[in-house]
Amino acid sequence: MTLTHWLRQATSQLSAVSPLAADDARLLLCHQLNVSSSYLYSHADEPLSAPDLQALNQLLHRALQDEPIAYIIGRWPFWNIELDVAPCTLIPRPDTELLVEQALSLTLPQHARVLDLGTGTGALALALACNRPDWQVTAAEKISAAVELARQNAKRLAAVNCIVLQSDWFSAVAGQRFDLIVSNPPYIEPDDPHLAALHFEPASALIAPEHGLADLAAICQQAPAYLVDNGWLWLEHGYNQADAVRQLLSAAGFSQVQSRRDYGGNWRISGGCLKR
């Protein structure tokens, strides 16, 4: 079986479970052969070895069970970096890149201190650290397996200006103050029907009580103690939570409170500045 033949067959089968079937098939093939996508075009008629074909069909079977491609291949792009991923934490998503875009647009000190709460893979922290090498970035994460994953990503990306701490929100940074705090905390309601499509990802990173607002509220309330004067807090939240999050920010003493839409047109992040 040639590369092209396998791609056609895999795309046809994956179309039943994925709207990006052709892309998913290419990712699986590139992963197994350890080649770039351009190689698939220049070697389209190359035959697959028996071991590669067997391994590919095993990967395809996992994908047909709706296991995320990111977990199958173990790596995923975010902003302009690539991250190792694992089922201990969420797969980084394009909507979260809006937090990176917003953070990079702020006027912060040259050697700004930045905190990423609930870092998971390290996506936010490492995207900021790699794009602003003068910033000092702290990534905080409660789950020990995710801490190790984020540290692994930091080492592979040579992000020497990023440290990863095991921390239940602010617990490991007592007494410190930051110019910017960012977070993509759990914000999905426990009975949200969209959870059914996310069953491979850890519920603890997705679900929050109090209509999905519990962790967002806790961060808003506690953040002022960890921000410098004129420091910023920016949070990702659900498409229908912008009003509630802006109210939480205002109640916590933030000014210039605002929200931004994601690339799909939904309100996705909100933030404010702390002026004492």
N, C-alpha and C positions, 0 to 999 in steps of 0.2 A: 504494500500500500504506500503511495506517495504522500508527501506532505499535503499537497493540494487535496487529494482524495480524503485524507483524514479530516482536514479542516472542513470540507463540505459536509461530511457525515456528522461530525461533532456539532457544527452549526445547526444542522437540521434537527438534531436531537435536543440541543439546548434551547432552541426557539420555543419549546413548550414550557420552559421555566424561567427564561431570561429575555428581557427586551433588548439586551446587548449580546445576543448569542454569538455573533461573528467575532466580536471583540473578546469575549470570554474564551472562545475556542483558540484564538491566536495567543492569548495569555498563557493558556495551559501548554500549548505546543512550544512556545518560546521558553517557558519555565523548564519543561522536561529536557529540551535539547540544549538549554543554556545558550541561546542565541538571541539576537535582536530581531525585531519584526521585519526589518529589511532583508534579513537572511531568508525568510520564508518566501519572499518573492523571487530572489535570485536563485533559490534552490527548490523551486516549486515542484519539480518532477523527480526530486531525490527520493529514493525509497526509505521507509522507516525500518530500522532494525527490529527484530523480533522482541528484544528486551524493551526498547523504547515504545513499541506499539502496545505491549502488555501494560507498561507503566502508565501510558497515556489513557488507556481504557479504564484503568483504575481511578485515575484523576477525574475522568469524565463521569464515571459512576458517582463519585462524591458530589460533583457539581449538579448532577441530575437529581440528587437528594436535597437540593437547594442549599447545600453548604456554600457559604460565600467564597468566591474565587480568591479573595485576599487571604483567607485562612488556608486555602489549599496550597497556594504558592508561597505563602509566608512573608510576603512583602507587598507594600502598597505606596503609591505616590501621594504626596501632600504638599501643596504649594510648589516649591522648586526643589524639594528633597524627596528621598525615598526612605520608608520606614519598615523595619521588621514588624510584623504583626502576629498576634496570637489570640486564641479565644479567651484569655484572661482579661481582655479589655476591648473596647470598641474599635471598629475599623474607622480610620479617619475619613471624613466626608468633605466634599467640596464646599458645602455650606459653612463649615467651620473655618474655611480659608478667609471668610469675611472678617473674622476676628483678627487674623494676621494682617489683612489689608488695613483695617482700622488702626491697629496698633502702630504699624509702620508709618501711618499718615500723621500721627501725633507729634507735636513738638515737645520732645523730652530732652533732658540733659544728655550730654555726649556719653557719659558713663552711667546711664540710667540703670536703676535696679528694678527688675521685672519679676513678678511671681505668677506662675501658672498653677492654678489649683485644680486637682484631679487630672493630672497630666496624661494618664493612660499610656499610650505608646511614646509620649513625649512630643506629640505632633506640634502643638502650639509653641511650647517652649523652644524646641529645636528649630522650628522655622524662624522664630524671632532671633535666636542666638546665631544661626548661620547667616542671616541677612543683616544683622547688626552686631558685628564682632566686638564692638566697644561696650555693648550692654552686658550687664551681669544678670543672668537669668537663673532663677530658682524654680525647679519643677517639683511640685508636691503631689504625692500619690499615696493613698491609704493601703491599697492591695499590694502585698509584697511581690507577687509574681509580676505585676505591672511595673513596679519599681525596677526590678531587674531588667525587664524588657526596655524600659526607657533609658536605663544606664547603658545597655547594649547598643541602643541606637545612638546615644550621645558619643560613645566611644568610636563607633563605626564612622560617624560623620565628623569626628575630630572637633566636636563642639566643646572646646576647653573652657568657654565662658558660660557653660550651663552645668549646674549641679542638680542632682535628683535626690530628693529626701523622702523617706517614708513619713507621711504626715496625714493625720485626719484633719483635713482642711488646714487651719492655721497652727495646729498643735506644735509643729517642729520649727516654727519661725517666730516664736515668742520674743518680743522686744525689738524685732526688726521692722523697718519701714521701707516701703517701695514707692517708686514713681508711677508704676502701672501694675495693676492686677488684672489678669484675664482668667476666664474659666468657662468651660463647657460642662456644666454639672448635669446630673440626672434631672430631667424635667418632664418626663412622660407620666401621665396619670396611670395608676395601676390597672384601670379597666379600659385603657385606650385600645381600640381594635387593631391599630397598626402594630402592636407588639407581636402579633402572630407571625408577622413576616421577619421578625428580628430574633427568633428563638435560638439562634446559634450564638448570639452575643450575650454577655453577662447582664442579667436583669438589674444587678446592683448599680451598674453604670447607666442605666436607662430610666429607672422608675423612681419617683419621689412622691411621698404622700402630700396631703393638703393640695389636691388638684395639680400636682406636679410642681408646686412652688416652694416646698419645704427647704430644699437645699439652696435655691436662689435667695430665699428670704434670709437664711442663716448667713450666707456670704455677704449680702447687702448690710446686714446689721453689724457684722464683725469687722468688715473691711476697713472702716475709718480708723480703727486702732492700728492698722498696719500700713497706712498710706501717709506720705509726706503731704505738706500743704501743696495744693494744686495737683495732687496725684489723681490718677484716673482709675476707674473700675469699669471694665467692659465684660458683658456676659452673653453667652448664647442661651436662647430659650425657644420654647415652642411657638409655632406660627400664630397662636391665639393668646399669647401671654404678654405681649409687649406692654399693654396698658397696665397690667398688674405689676410688671417688673419696674416700669417707670415710677409707679406709686411707691414701691419698695425703696427704690433709690432716693426719691425725694424725702421719704419719711426718715431715711438714714442720714440725711443732711447733705446729699449731693446736689450740685447745681449743674447747669448746662445739660440737663438730662435729655437724652435723645435716643431714637431707635433708627436702625437701618434695615432695609429689605435685603433678602438673599437673592441669588441669581434666578430664582423662580418667582420672584415678586412678593414673597411672604416676609413679614416682619420677623427678623431672625436674631438680631443682637441689639442690646440696649446698654447704655453706659452713662456715666456722669463724672464730674470733677469735684473733688473735695476741697472746698475753700474754707479755711478756719478763720 
